[in-house]
Amino acid sequence: MIKKIFLNHLSKKKAKTENESVSFQQARSIGILTTYDSSELNWKVVSNLEGEGKNTRVISFVNNPIKGETYPAHTFTSKDVSLIGNILSYELLYFCKQKYDFLLCLDTTGSNFIKYILAKTEATHKIGLYDPSLEGILDMMIKPTTENPIVELVRYAKMIRHD
């Protein structure tokens, strides 16, 4: 409980970095942050992004990991973030240290861990599902109208142009 409150506080303190804008067509690196429990991630979309020449990295937060279960993407748990917000997992640290052109967030749970990683990760454009607690962290939020939010996030991201 204390860890969640502290991470929430740290998320709010993270300053928005000013990066040079880039259009989706020019983008080379795309990060996707999601919760494993939500089934919003469509691997065909990830495959299509990679087919368009985008370097795509996916990491999922697993709230209640099942011992011995394998996951389709790199994962992290609450144990991978210390009480004071230090990242203890190599995969999560690597994800956070990357500078993405676009960071897409697929979280419907309101996880403080997702919020913290989202705030900590550098990206020119951060786009996610609508959540009032993410105002100031995300550049754009959408309320999905289909059962496949990743498709909508990518569709809106492709509308971002830099002329």
C-alpha positions in Angstrom: 0.0 0.0 0.0 2.8 2.4 1.0 4.7 1.5 -2.2 1.6 2.3 -4.4 1.2 5.7 -2.7 4.9 6.5 -3.1 4.9 5.5 -6.7 1.8 7.6 -7.4 3.6 10.6 -5.8 6.8 10.0 -7.9 4.7 9.7 -11.1 3.2 13.2 -10.5 6.7 14.7 -9.8 8.1 13.5 -13.1 8.5 16.5 -15.4 7.5 16.2 -18.9 10.5 16.3 -21.2 10.4 18.4 -24.3 11.5 16.4 -27.3 11.6 17.2 -30.9 8.4 16.2 -32.5 8.4 13.3 -35.1 5.6 12.0 -37.3 4.6 8.4 -37.1 5.9 7.8 -40.6 9.3 9.1 -39.5 9.2 7.2 -36.2 11.8 4.4 -35.7 11.2 3.2 -32.1 7.9 2.4 -30.5 7.4 1.2 -27.0 4.2 -0.6 -25.9 3.4 -0.7 -22.1 0.5 -2.9 -21.1 -0.9 -5.0 -18.3 -0.9 -8.7 -19.0 -4.3 -9.2 -17.4 -5.9 -7.0 -20.1 -6.2 -8.6 -23.5 -5.9 -5.4 -25.5 -2.6 -6.3 -27.1 -3.0 -7.6 -30.6 0.3 -9.2 -31.7 -0.7 -8.9 -35.4 -0.5 -5.1 -34.9 2.9 -5.4 -33.3 4.0 -7.5 -36.3 2.6 -5.0 -38.7 4.6 -2.2 -37.0 7.8 -4.2 -37.2 6.9 -4.8 -40.9 6.8 -1.0 -41.4 10.4 -0.8 -40.1 9.5 0.2 -36.6 11.7 -1.1 -33.8 9.0 -2.3 -31.4 9.5 -3.2 -27.7 6.7 -4.6 -25.6 6.6 -5.0 -21.8 3.7 -6.1 -19.7 2.9 -5.6 -16.0 1.7 -8.9 -14.4 -0.2 -8.3 -11.2 -0.4 -11.9 -10.0 2.2 -13.9 -11.8 1.6 -17.7 -12.0 4.7 -19.7 -11.3 5.9 -21.6 -14.4 3.6 -19.7 -16.8 5.3 -18.2 -19.9 4.3 -14.9 -21.3 4.5 -13.7 -24.9 6.3 -10.4 -24.0 8.8 -9.3 -21.4 7.1 -8.8 -18.1 7.5 -7.1 -14.7 5.8 -7.4 -11.4 5.5 -5.2 -8.3 8.6 -6.8 -7.0 10.6 -5.3 -9.8 10.1 -1.8 -8.4 11.5 -1.0 -4.9 9.6 0.9 -2.3 11.4 4.2 -3.3 10.9 3.6 -7.0 14.2 2.0 -8.0 13.9 -0.4 -10.8 15.3 -3.9 -9.9 14.7 -5.8 -13.1 17.1 -5.6 -16.1 14.3 -5.9 -18.7 12.3 -3.1 -17.1 15.3 -0.9 -16.7 16.2 -1.5 -20.3 12.7 -0.6 -21.4 12.7 2.6 -19.3 16.2 3.7 -20.6 15.1 3.6 -24.2 14.1 6.8 -25.9 11.0 6.1 -27.9 9.4 8.1 -30.7 6.0 6.8 -29.6 5.1 5.1 -26.4 1.7 3.4 -26.5 0.0 2.5 -23.1 -2.7 -0.1 -23.0 -3.8 -0.1 -19.3 -7.3 -0.3 -18.2 -6.5 -1.2 -14.6 -5.2 2.1 -13.3 -2.1 0.5 -12.1 0.3 2.8 -10.2 3.2 0.6 -11.5 2.2 1.3 -15.1 1.7 5.0 -14.3 5.2 5.2 -12.8 6.9 3.4 -15.7 5.0 5.6 -18.1 6.2 8.7 -16.3 9.8 7.5 -16.1 10.1 6.4 -19.8 11.2 9.0 -22.3 9.2 9.3 -25.5 8.4 12.1 -28.0 4.7 11.1 -28.0 2.9 9.2 -25.2 -0.5 7.9 -26.2 -2.8 5.8 -24.1 -6.3 4.9 -23.1 -8.4 7.5 -21.3 -7.6 7.8 -17.6 -7.9 11.1 -15.8 -5.0 10.2 -13.5 -2.7 10.1 -16.5 -3.3 13.8 -17.5 0.1 15.5 -17.6 1.8 12.2 -18.3 0.2 11.3 -21.6 0.2 13.6 -24.6 -3.0 12.1 -26.0 -5.7 9.8 -24.5 -8.5 8.0 -26.4 -11.6 6.3 -25.4 -11.7 3.2 -27.6 -14.8 2.5 -29.6 -13.8 -1.0 -30.6 -12.8 -4.1 -28.8 -9.3 -3.7 -30.0 -7.8 -0.5 -28.5 -4.2 -1.1 -29.9 -5.6 -0.7 -33.4 -7.2 2.7 -32.4 -4.0 3.9 -30.7 -2.0 3.1 -33.8 -4.6 4.7 -36.0 -4.5 8.0 -34.0 -0.7 7.8 -33.8 -0.5 7.7 -37.5 -2.5 10.9 -37.7 0.3 12.8 -35.9 2.3 14.6 -38.6 5.3 16.8 -38.4 5.5 19.3 -41.2 
